[in-house]
Amino acid sequence: GEGGFAFVYLVKDFTNGREFALKKILAQTEEQLKAGQNEMLMHKRFAHPNLLPLLDSAVVKLPPSSSASNSPSAVYLLFPVYKDGNLQQLLSKSPTQGRLFSPAQVLGLLDQICAA
């Protein structure tokens, strides 16, 4: 998947066959680099069962492009892969599949969100 300045790749460790999600944040400016580094630091600070743990991270200087005046960077964040989607995706597809959450399920989800 991809966003404004980020791409998420499904990557595989060929030594053991495990799959991971690798997020690459492109930083063309110092402000974007600081935002990427801030995201990296926030992931390192938070540990909770309902948040994906950051397994590894790196900031890499990229070769300058011919049109850029400064050298771009990339912030890499490595996470465990979770192929079932996220809460927003689950909530979006539930009504279209005729599934509604019970009050107990809604309270359980809200409890987990508040605990994060």
Protein Blocks (a to p, Z undefined) as FASTA:
>chain_A
ZZfkbccdddddfknopacdddddddfbfklmmmmmmmmmmmmmpccfkbccdfbdcddd
ddddfkbmbdcddddddddddfkbpfklmmmmmmmnopacdfklmmmmmmmmmmZZ
